[in-house]
C-alpha cells in the first residue's frame, strides 16, 4: 500500500495540472491526460503499469466510470433531450447499428479476423462516451441541440457498447450455446435500467422524506447521491456483469430530472469528483496500452481507424441529423468528433486477458491493439482538434439571451437562429415555455429579472442580451443586471412607453422604442415597399451583415479594385468611418477599421464577410 500511495498522489497532481493547462489553452483535458499517461506508463518512465494496482484496477476503473456516467446523465435534463429528439434517437439506435455493422466489416476485411472477434471489436467501438465528450464540451461552446446530441449519444452508447460486448463475447466468442444475443442483451439492459430506477427512487425518498439539520443537509445530500450512484453500479454488476453502467446512467438521469433539494451543491460536488476520477482513469489507461500490439496491426489497423472515423462516423451522423435543426457545419463537426473513451479500453483489456488465458493470443492482441489504436488516435486528433474544428466550421455561435417569449421574442429568436446564432429564450410562463419548446426553441423556464436564472442560462458567456417583454419595468431590470452586474458586451431592450427611453439610455442600453419602430416600418412600407419586403425576408436566403475591415491587404484598395473580391449576389451598401456613414462609390478607398455593411444572398454575404473580416 505504501508504494501505491505516491503513485495515486502523483496521478492526481498531474491530472490537476492537465486540467489547469486545458483551461488555459482551451484544449480538452483528455488530450493532456492520455499524453501524461503515456509518459508515466510502461512505454515511458514506467511509474505506472498494469501491475501497479494489481487486481483492483478493474474495480477502481469501474467505480470511476460509474461516477462519470452518473454525472453525465444527471446533467441530461428532459428539456435538453427535447432540443433534438429525433437525432438522439437515431444516433443511439440506427447509429449504433451502423457503427456495429460498418466497423465489423472494416475489421474483418482489413485485419482478416473471424466474424466473432470482428463483431466484438465493433461492439466496443460503438461507444463515444462522456469520459471524452464532457472535456470537449468544457472548452468549446456549441448550440444546445448539438451538445444534447453529443452527450446523449455518449451516455446511451457507452451503455450499449458495454452490454453488447459482454453478450457477444459470451455467446459468439466463448460459445455459450445457452444464450442468444438479442435476448441476453435486452435482459441485461432491462436489469440495469430497473436497478437504476429503484436506486433513484430510494435516493429521492431519502433526500425528501428524511429530515436533516439545516447545516448538515447539503453535505448529506451530496453523500447520499454519491452512494446512490455507486450502489446502483455495484448492485447491477453483481446481478449481471457490465450492467452497472446502465444502472448508474439510469439513476443519474432519473435523479437529474427530479426536483431535488440542494441541487446546486450536488451538481458542484459531482462535477469536482468527475474531474478527479477522469484524471485517474485516463492516466491509468497508460498501464493498459501495449505499443507493440498497436504497431503489430500495421497498415490494416490504420485502415480500420480511417474507416471508423472517416466513413462509418459520417454515415451515422448523416442518417441521424437529416431533416432536423443541424447546419452543414454542425453535421461536419459531429462527423469528425466521435472519440472513444475508457469503457471500450477497460472491457477490451478484460477480454484480451481471458482470450490469452484460453490460448488465443493472436485474437487477444488484435482485440486490444485495434481498440486502443482507435481510442488513442481519436482522442489525440478529434479531442485535441475539437476547438479548431468548431472554429473552422463556425459552430461556436454568439450566445444570445432573449428575455420574453412572446411574439417579439419568438420572431427575433427565429431570425437569429436562421443566421446560426445560439439563442436561449427565457420566460416565466410555463405554457409559453412549453409551446416554444414544441416549436424547437431553446427555452428556459424562469424569472429573467433573477440573477440566478440569468446565470443558469449562461449570461456569463453571453455577448448579447435582449429584453422583449411588454413590461418596461421588467425590461429595465433585465437591462440593468445584464449591463452592470454581468458586464454583457451589448444589451438591447424593447421600450413600450416612449417616455421611458431616457431611463434605458442612461444604462448605455440600446433602447428600441416600439412606437418609433412601428412608424418607421409603416413609412418604409409606404415609401420604399420593395426594400421593406426584402428586409422582411432576411433569414430566408437573404442577409445583411455589418463588419469591421480587418484584412490588412485590403487597406487602401478602392471598391473598384475589390470588385473581384466581392461575390456575385452581394454588394457593399454603406461604409461607416469616424462616425459618418455614406454609400460608397467605385473610387471610394477602403481603410482598416471601416465598418462595412454587406447585403445580398446569405451565402454571398457570408463569403464577403470572411474575406473582409478573417478570423484572427
N, C-alpha and C positions, 0 to 999 in steps of 0.2 A: 504493500500500500504506500510505503514511504517513497518508493521510486516512481509511482504513478502520479502522486500529488504535484510535483514540479511540472510534469508534462501537462496535466489538466490546467494548472495555473498559467503555464506558458501559452497554451492554446487559447485560453480566454483573453489573455493580454493581447496576443496577436490578432484575435478576432475583433477586439475593441479598436485596435489600430486600423484594421481594414475598414471598419465602419466609419471612422473619422475621415480616412482618406477618401472613401466613397462619397461622403457628404461634401467634401471639399471639391473633388474633381467631377462630381455628378456622373459617376460611373457605377453601375450596380456592384454591390459589395461581393457578390458571389465570384466575380472575376478575381478579385484580390484574394479571397478566401481559398479558392482552388489552387492559385499560384503559390500561396503560402504553404498549402498542404503538400504540394509537390516539393517545395524547398525543404520542409522538415520531415518528409516521408522517407521511405526506404530507398527511393531513387535519388534522394538529395542528401541531406545531412544525417538522416537515419534516426532522428529523435523519436519519430512515431512510426510504428509498424503494426502489422495485423496482430502481433503477439503482445503489444503493449497493454491492451485492455483485456486480453485473454478471452474467455468465452462470454464475458459480459458485454462485449462491444455491441452485439446484435440487439441485446435488451436495451442498452442505453440509447442506441440509434433509434430503436423502435419507439421508445418513450419520447424522444426528441421530435420525431416525426409526428407523433400524436399531438404534441403541443402546437407544432407548426400548422398541421391540418385543422386543428380545432380553432386556432386564432384566425386562419384564413376564412373558414366557414362562418365564424362568429361575425365577421365584418360583411358577409354576403347577405345583405338585407333583401327582403322580398321586393321592395321598390326598386332596388338596383337591378335585380333579375328582370323586372318588367321593362327595363330600358331596351333589352334586345332578346326577348324570349325565344323567338324562332331561331336566331343564330346560336343561342346557347344550347337549345335542344338538338339542333343539327350537329354542333361541334361535339356533343357528348354522346350522340347515338350514331348518326351517319358518319361523322368524322372519325369516331373511334373504330368503326367497321372498316373504313377506307384505310386508316392507319394500320390496322391489323393485317388486312389483305395485301396492301401495297408493300409494306415493309417485309412481310413474309416472302413475297415474290422476289424482292431485291436480295434478301439474304440467301434464298435458295439458289438464285441464278448466279450471283457474284461470288458466293463463298462455298457453293456446292455442298450444302448441308442436307440432311434429310428433313422432311417436312415437319417432324416433331420439334426439332431444335429451331427451325426457321420460325414456326409459329410461337415458340416460347420466347425467342428474342423479340419478335414483333409485338407480342403481348406486353412485354416490359416497356417497350418504346412507345406504347400508346400514351403514356403519361407525359405531361409537361410539368405540372406540379407547382404548388405555392412556394416551395423552397427556392425556386429560381424566379418565379413570376413576381413575388412580393418585393424582392430587392430591386427589380427593374422598375416597378411602378412607384417606388420611393424616390427615384431620381428623374423620372420623366412625367410630364402631365399629358394625358390623353383625354379625349371626350369620354364621358361616363359609360356610354354603351360599349366602347372598346375595352375599357377597364373591366367592366362587368363580364364581358365575353372571355377575356383572358383569365380572370380569377375563377369564374365558374368552371371553365374548361379544365384548369389546373387541378382544382379540388376534386371534381367528379371523375376525371380521367385518371387521376392518381389512384383513386379507389378502384376504378375499373381495371387498371393495369395490375394492381396487386392481386386482386381476386382472380382475374383471368389467368395470370401467370401461374399461380399456385394450382389452379384447376387443370390447366394444360400440362403442367409438369407431372401431376399425379395421374392423369388419365391417359395422356398421349406419350410422354417421355418415359415415365416409370412403367406404365401399362397396367394401371388398376382397372380391371375389366368391370368392376362393380359400379363404376361411376360413369356418368355421361356428362359431357362438358356443359351443355345448356342447363341441365337440371342442377348440377353441382354448383355452377356459377350463381344461378338465381337463389339457390338455397343459402349460400354464404352471404350474398348481398342482402337477402331478407333478414338473416340473423344480425348482421352488422347494423342495419337500419333500425331494427327492432330494439336492440340493446341501446343504441344511441338515443332513441326516443324515450325509453324507460329511464335512463340515467338523467336525461334533460328534465323530465317531469319531477324526479326526486330532487334534483338540484334547485329547480324553480320553487318547489314546495318548501325546501329548507330556507331559501332566501326570503320568501314572502310570508311564511307562516311562523317561523321560529324567531321570536323577538330577541334582539341583541342590544346591549348597552350602546348608546349613541356613538361613543368614541371608538368602540371596537367593531361596529357594524361594517365599515368599508373594508377593513383588513379581513374580517371573517368572510365577507362576500368574495374577495379575491381568492382566498384559500379554498373555499367551497367549490368555486368554479374550476380552479386548477385540479383539485382532487377529482372532480367530476369528469374532466377530460381524460385523466389518467385511468380512472376506474372504468370508463367506457371502453377505452383501448384494451386494458388488461382483461376485462370480463369477456368481451367478444373474442379476443385472441385465444382465451382458454377454451372456448367452445369450438371454434374453427380457426386454424392458422390463417394469418393475414387478413382477418376480418376486422381487426382493431382499427384500421384506418377508416373503414366505413362507419364504425360506431363513433369514433372521435369526430369525424366530419359531420355526421348527422346531429350529434349532441351540440356541436358548435353552432350549426345552422338554426336549430330549433331555439336554443337559448338566445342567440343573436337577434331573433325576431320576436322575442317576448319583452314585455315591459319590466326589465329587471331593476331592482334598487341598486344604486351606486354603479351605474353602468360606466360612467367615465373612469372611475377608479379601476374597474375590472378591465376595461379596454387598454388603459395605460399599462397596467401590470402585465397583461397578456402580450402587448407589443414589446415591452422590455425583455420579457422572458423569451419571446420568439427570436429576437436579435441575438440573445445569448446562446440559445441552442443551435441557431443557424451557424454561428461561428464554430461551435464544437463539431457539428455534423460535417460541414464541408472540409474543415481542416483534417478531421479524422478520416475523411474519404481518401486522403492520400495513402493511408495504410492499405487500401483495397486496390489501388491502381498498380497493375503489372505492366510496365512499359514494354517488356519483352513480348507479352501477349498482344499488345496493341500493334507493335511492329510486325509481328508474325502474320498478321492479316494481309499485309501487302496492299496492292492496288485494289484487291477485292473489298477490303474494309473501307477504303476511301470511296469506292463506288457506291457502297451501301449508304454512307453518310450523305453523299451527293443526292442519291435517290430519295432518301428520307427527308432531307431539308429543302431540296430544290424541285422535287416532282410531287412527292406524296403530300407534303405540307401545303403547298399552294393549291392542290386539288381539293384538300379538305376545306380550306378557307373559302375557295370559290363556291363550293357546294353549300357552305353554311351561311354565307353572307349575301347571297343573291337576293335581290328584291327587298332589301332592308336598308336602314339608315347608315350604311357604311360608304364612305367616299372611296375613290380608287386608291388614294394614298393610304387610307386605313387598311384596305384589303392587302396592299403590298406589304405594309408593316406587319400585319398578322401572319402573312405568308412567310416572312423572313425571321420572325421571332417566335420560336416554339422550343426553347431549350429544355432538355431533360434534367431531372433532379435526383434526389437521394433515394427515392423509392426504388427505381429500377436498379440502382447501384447496390443497395443493401440486399435485395432479393436475388439479384444475379450472382452475388458472392456466395450466398447460401446454396443456391442450386449448383454452382460450379464445384463447391466443396463436395456436395453429395454425388455429383457425376464422377468426380475424380476418385472418390472413395469406392464407387461402383466399378472402377476400371475404365471409364470412358474419358480419358484425359484430353483427347482431341476435341470432343464436344464441349468439355468444360472450358478449355482455352478459347474456343470460338465464341461461346456464350459470353464469358466475362470480357474478352477482348472487344467484341462488337459493341456491347452495351456501354462499356467505359469509353470507347472511342467516340461514339455518338454523344455521350454526355460531355466529354472533355471539349470536343470541337464546338458543340452548340453553346456551351457555357462561355467559352473563350470568345467565340466570334459573335454569336447572337446576343448574349447578355452584354458582352463587352462593347458592342457597337450599337446597342439599342437606342441610346440617346442620339447618336449620329444618324441612325436610320429614321428616327422620329423627326429630326430636323430636316433631313433630305426630302422626306415625303410630306413635310409640312403638316404633321398631325398633332402638333403641340399648339392648340389654339389659345387665343387670349380668353381667360376666364371672365365671363360677364355675368353679373348677378342682377336680375331684374326683380324688384320687389313689387308685387301686384300682378296677379294672374288674370286680370280682366281682359277686355278686348284689346286695349292698347298694349299691355304687356305681352299678350299672346301674339299679336301681329308683329311686334318688334322682335320677339324671340324667333318667329318663323323667318324673318328676313335675315337676322344674324346667323341662324343655323344654316340657311341656304348659302351663306358665304363661308361656312366652315368654322364658325365661332363655337366656343364651349359655353353654352348658355344654361344657367340654372334659374328657374322661376321660383320665387318664394311667395307663399300666400297662406293666410291664417284660416281660410275657409276650407274645410275638409272636402266638401262636394266639388269645389273648384279644382282642388289639387287632384282629386280622383279623375275628373274629366280631362285635365291636362295630361295626366299620365296615360290615359287611354288613347290620347291623340299622339303619344310618343315623345312628349317633352320631358326633360329632366326637371323634376319638381320636388320642392321640399316643403313640408307642412310645418309652418311655424310663424312666429311674430317677427316681421322684418325689422322692427324697432328694437329688438332684443340683441344685445351683443353676443349672447350665447348662440342664438340662431344664426347670426351672420358668421360666426366662427365655424359653426357646423358646416356651412355651405362653402367654406374656403375663402373668406374675404381677405385673409392674409396674402393670398396668391392672386387676388383679382386686380386687373388693370382698369376695369370699368364697372361702375355700379349705377343702375338706373332705377329711380323711384317713379312708378307709373300709376299709383293708386289714385282714387278720386278724392282723397282727403289731403289737403295741403299740410296739415299738422304732421300727419304720418310721413309724408314725403320729405318734409323739412327735417324731422328727427333722423330719418334714414340717411339723408344727405350729411347731416352734422356728424353722425357716427362714422360714416364712410370717409369723410374728408379730414376730420380732426382726430378721431380715435384710431382709425386704421390706416390713415395716410394713403388712401387709394389714389392712383395716378389721375383718374378722371371720374367725375361724378356728374350725372345729369338728372334732372328732375322735371316731372310734369307739374306745371303750376295752373291750378284750376281757376283761381281768382287773380286777375291781373295786379291788384293792389299788393299781392304778396311777393311779387318778383324781387323787390329790393331785399327782402329778408333772405332769399336764396343766394342772391348775388354777393351779399356780404360774406358768405361762406366760401366764395370762389367756386360756386356751383353753376354749371351751365343750365340756366332755367329756360324751360320751353313753355311759353305762355300759350295755353290751349286756344284762347280767343284769337290771338295774333296768328298762330299757326293755321287755324281754320280759315281766317280771312285771306292769308297768303295762298293757301291751297285753292280757294274759290277764285281768287284773282288769276292764278296760273291757269285754271281751267277755262276762264273767260278769254284771257289774252294770248295764251300760248298752250292750247289744248294738246297739240302733238307732243310737246316736251313733257307736259304733265302726265300724259298717258305712258310715255316711255319711262319716266321716273317711277311710276307706279308698278312697272314691270321689273324693277330691279330685283335680283334674286331669282328671276325666271329666265336665265340665259343672258341677262344684261348686268352690267356692273358699273359703278363709279367709285374710283379709289383716289385718295389724296395721299401722296408720299413725299418724303424729303429726299432730294437727289444726293446720293452718297457715292455713286460710281465716279471715281476720280478722273477717269479718262473722258468723261462727258463734260467736264468743266471747260467752258469756253467754246463749246460747239453750238452751232445755230440749229434752229428747228429744221431748216432745210437739210443741214448735214445729217441730222438724226432721223431723216425720213425712213431710211432703211432699217433703223433700229426699232421703229415703232411698227408692230404687226398690223396687217390689214384688219379692218373691223374695229380699230381703236384710234382715238385722236387725243391730242393734248388740248383740253378745254380751257383751262386757265392756269396761270403761274402766279404764285404769291411770293413777294420779296419785300423785305423791310416794311411789312405791314400794309403793302399795297398789292392789289390783285388786278391782273389785266389779262385779256385774251391775247395769246402770242401771235406774232406774225412770222413769216418764213425766215426773216433775218434776226429774230429775237435770239440773243445769246443766253445760253443756259449757264448758271453758276451753281457751284456746290452749295448746298443748303437751301436752294429754291424749293418751295412746296408746289408740286405739280399735281394737277388733277387730271386723271385719265377717265374717259367714258367710252363705252363700246360693248362689244361682246365679252362675256365673262372670261372666256379662255384667252382672248386677245389682251384684255386688261391685265390679267394675271401675268402673262408673258412680259408685258411692258413694265410692270412693277418690279419683276425680278431683274430686268435689265438696268433700270434706273436706280433701284434700291436693293442691291445684292446684299445677302446676309454677311455679317461680319465674320 
